[in-house]
Amino acid sequence: MTFSIVGRLGNALGVAVASKFLSVGSAVPAAAAEIGALATQAYANLNYRTQGLTLLRTGVSAADTVAGLTAADPERAARQVGVVAATGDGATFTGSECHAWAGGVAGDGYAIQGNILVGPEVVDAMQAAWLSADGPLAARLLAALTAGDDAGGDRRGRQSAALLVVERGGGYGGTSDVAVDLRVDDHPAPIEEMTRLLRLHKFYFGKPDPATLLDLSGDLASEVELRLTRLGYADLESWAGVENLEERIVPRQIDPLVLEHLRSNSGVDQA
């Protein structure tokens, strides 16, 4: 009832998953920074999430983690699981009683799996997209998920999707390891909606590109001050905090994305 990818890129680990299942993100993905990530699905054993991360914390490989989880599970024939550790190849398991089409593929830093799919072309498309995609882990995971959906995905249809990425200190304000945690719980086009949410996440929580930063001096500084004054703010930091753009604030400079947002919301002609 689900197709997923578990992946690693540098120090980041994550899971992307889609299904004809309400709130798939509440059941399938689990990840811990510098430890590993996994997806448990089909007749999912949610204990795999805690048990799998516990095994990975001891230094057990992805393959041995899968072997340990399934060996101890009397209902393993109905399970499907994919695991990636902090290093090495990923591993995937599909029980013999999973609804067709069911299967998976794994390689260096990834594991892809699905059940109740239109066919193996879903997994093949996801693998090709993963291997050819660029950008940060969240974008690559979503590219693979999108490719699987475009290839037919879950043969019952679409309902939900989730995207989870962890990296040490990668979360909001550097105070969390959860870099991305997005869910679409019930939607006719969940992957398209996830794509929209990831764009918003990048805008609000992404870090500015130093190469594009503009110096707040001269005419630009005057324009920004004018716009802020007319909006009722004494400084850029105060306005950005209200607009949830504090992660993009840099002393004495301005991110072009922040400037564009200020201009679009101030209703003032450019100075």
C-alpha positions as a printed Julia matrix, in Angstrom:
271×3 Matrix{Float64}:
  0.0     0.0     0.0
  3.08    2.21    0.01
  6.26    3.19   -1.8
  9.2     4.78   -0.07
 12.86    5.7    -0.27
 15.3     5.83    2.62
 18.43    7.79    1.78
 21.69    9.31    2.95
 23.59   12.26    1.52
 26.67   13.42    3.39
 25.64   13.63    7.04
 21.93   13.91    6.28
 19.55   10.95    6.54
 15.92   10.77    5.59
 12.79    9.09    4.29
 10.19   10.0     1.69
  7.0     7.96    1.43
  3.61    8.03   -0.32
  0.58    5.8    -0.03
 -3.15    5.28   -0.42
 -3.27    5.36    3.36
 -4.37    8.1     5.77
 -1.43    9.97    7.31
  1.33    7.65    6.13
  3.89    9.88    7.84
  2.53    8.9    11.24
  3.44    5.24   10.67
  6.24    4.62    8.18
  9.35    6.86    8.66
 11.91    7.05   11.44
 15.35    8.64   11.54
 18.04    9.78   13.95
 20.93   12.09   13.1
 24.27   10.34   12.57
 22.55    7.0    13.28
 20.3     5.99   10.39
 16.83    6.01    8.91
 14.17    3.45    8.07
 10.74    2.89    6.58
  8.38    0.2     7.88
  5.39   -0.59    5.69
  3.0    -3.17    4.18
  1.41   -4.71    7.3
  3.7    -2.33    9.13
  5.3    -3.23   12.42
  5.69    0.18   14.05
  8.02   -1.29   16.64
 10.58   -1.57   13.85
 11.11    2.19   14.12
 12.4     2.18   17.7
 14.0    -1.26   17.48
 15.74   -0.48   14.21
 17.24    2.8    15.41
 18.35    1.06   18.6
 20.22   -1.54   16.57
 21.77    1.12   14.35
 22.99    3.03   17.41
 25.12    0.03   18.36
 26.91    0.18   15.0
 24.97   -2.66   13.35
 24.88   -2.38    9.54
 21.69   -1.75    7.6
 21.6    -5.34    6.35
 22.09   -6.78    9.82
 19.45   -4.42   11.2
 16.93   -5.73    8.66
 17.94   -9.29    9.47
 17.56   -8.69   13.2
 14.17   -7.01   12.9
 12.65   -9.65   10.66
 14.17  -12.67   12.41
 12.47  -11.69   15.66
  9.09  -11.04   14.0
  6.74  -14.03   13.59
  4.72  -12.02   11.04
  7.71  -11.02    8.92
  6.13  -12.51    5.79
  3.68   -9.58    5.8
  6.29   -6.89    6.48
  8.32   -4.6     4.29
 11.2    -2.5     5.56
 14.06   -0.4     4.22
 17.05    0.74    6.27
 20.03    3.02    5.75
 22.82    3.41    8.32
 25.26    6.28    8.73
 27.66    4.49    6.36
 27.53    1.71    3.8
 24.85    0.18    1.64
 21.17    0.36    2.43
 19.07   -2.78    2.84
 15.5    -3.69    1.99
 13.21   -6.61    2.82
  9.88   -7.66    1.32
  7.94  -10.49    2.96
  6.44  -13.21    0.79
  2.88  -12.29    1.8
  3.06   -8.61    0.8
  0.43   -7.71   -1.79
  1.69   -7.6    -5.38
  3.46   -5.94   -6.87
  5.94   -5.77   -4.02
  9.71   -5.53   -3.96
 12.67   -3.25   -3.53
 16.23   -2.36   -4.4
 19.14   -1.02   -2.35
 22.61    0.41   -2.91
 25.17    2.74   -1.4
 23.23    5.05    0.89
 19.71    4.17   -0.23
 16.89    1.63    0.03
 13.75    1.77   -2.12
 10.68   -0.42   -1.61
  6.98   -0.62   -2.33
  3.93   -2.84   -2.2
  0.55   -2.85   -3.96
  2.31   -1.07   -6.81
  1.4    -1.06  -10.48
  4.63   -2.96  -11.12
  8.42   -3.01  -10.72
  8.7     0.08  -12.93
  7.81    2.19   -9.89
 10.89    1.08   -7.96
 13.05    1.26  -11.11
 11.96    4.84  -11.77
 12.66    5.83   -8.17
 16.15    4.35   -8.3
 16.98    6.12  -11.56
 15.72    9.44  -10.2
 17.67    9.06   -6.96
 20.91    8.27   -8.76
 20.56   11.2   -11.18
 19.1    13.88   -8.89
 21.01   16.91   -7.64
 20.6    19.16   -4.64
 20.12   18.55   -0.92
 18.74   15.31    0.46
 15.15   16.49    0.81
 15.02   17.47   -2.86
 16.57   14.18   -3.98
 14.18   12.1    -1.88
 11.21   14.0    -3.24
 12.51   13.64   -6.8
 12.61    9.87   -6.34
  9.13    9.82   -4.82
  7.78   11.93   -7.68
  9.32    9.57  -10.23
  7.65    6.61   -8.54
  4.31    8.37   -8.6
  4.75    9.3   -12.26
  5.47    5.62  -13.01
  2.13    4.6   -11.51
  2.82    4.4    -7.79
  0.28    2.71   -5.54
 -2.18    0.88   -7.8
 -5.09    1.86   -5.51
 -4.48    5.59   -5.93
 -3.13    8.48   -3.86
 -3.86    9.84   -0.41
 -0.87   10.89    1.7
  2.86   11.54    1.69
  5.63   12.42    4.13
  9.19   13.72    4.04
 11.58   13.44    7.0
 15.23   14.55    7.0
 17.59   14.67    9.98
 21.06   16.14   10.34
 22.99   17.15   13.44
 22.0    20.74   14.26
 20.11   21.02   10.98
 16.77   22.04   12.47
 15.26   25.41   13.32
 17.8    27.72   14.89
 20.31   24.9    15.08
 18.53   23.6    18.2
 17.14   20.42   16.63
 18.37   17.63   14.38
 15.09   17.53   12.43
 15.88   19.49    9.28
 12.63   18.68    7.43
  9.44   17.08    8.75
  6.56   17.59    6.33
  3.35   15.58    6.01
  0.37   15.6     3.69
 -2.17   13.48    5.54
 -5.17   13.41    3.19
 -5.02   14.98   -0.27
 -6.0    14.0    -3.83
 -2.5    14.93   -5.06
 -0.23   14.45   -2.04
  3.12   14.53   -3.82
  2.28   17.74   -5.65
  1.22   19.22   -2.32
  4.45   17.98   -0.72
  6.4    19.73   -3.47
  4.6    22.97   -2.61
  5.31   22.52    1.1
  8.98   21.84    0.51
  9.23   25.08   -1.5
  7.7    26.95    1.44
 10.0    25.18    3.87
 13.04   26.23    1.86
 11.79   29.82    1.75
 11.07   30.13    5.47
 13.79   27.93    6.95
 16.52   27.81    4.33
 19.76   29.68    4.85
 20.6    32.6     2.53
 23.15   32.11   -0.21
 26.15   34.29    0.74
 26.9    34.91   -2.94
 23.55   36.64   -3.46
 23.42   38.82   -0.33
 23.01   42.56   -0.9
 24.72   45.2     1.24
 22.27   47.34    3.19
 23.75   50.69    2.23
 22.91   53.7     0.12
 19.64   53.72   -1.8
 18.81   50.13   -0.85
 19.12   50.86    2.85
 16.88   53.91    2.41
 14.29   51.88    0.54
 14.22   49.14    3.18
 13.92   51.71    5.97
 11.04   53.44    4.16
  9.15   50.21    3.64
  9.64   49.09    7.22
  8.52   52.47    8.59
  5.32   52.41    6.56
  4.65   48.87    7.81
  5.19   50.02   11.39
  8.55   48.38   12.13
 11.68   50.01   13.49
 14.1    47.49   12.03
 14.39   44.59    9.62
 14.86   42.0    12.36
 11.52   42.82   14.0
  9.6    42.62   10.73
 11.38   39.4     9.71
 10.49   37.76   13.02
  6.8    38.48   12.49
  7.04   37.18    8.91
  8.86   33.98   10.06
 11.94   34.91    8.05
 14.38   35.2    10.95
 16.51   32.33    9.6
 17.33   34.5     6.57
 18.49   37.6     8.44
 22.18   38.58    8.09
 23.68   41.63    9.82
 24.16   44.65    7.5
 22.99   42.67    4.47
 19.71   41.44    3.03
 18.75   38.24    1.29
 17.16   39.01   -2.12
 14.28   36.66   -1.19
 13.64   38.7     1.94
 13.79   41.91   -0.06
 11.33   40.58   -2.6
  8.95   39.54    0.19
  9.25   42.96    1.83
  8.54   44.7    -1.43
  5.53   42.52   -2.23
  4.0    43.07    1.21
  4.75   46.73    1.78
  2.6    48.13   -1.02
  5.14   50.85   -1.63
  6.79   51.62   -4.96
 10.5    50.92   -5.06
 12.42   53.89   -3.74
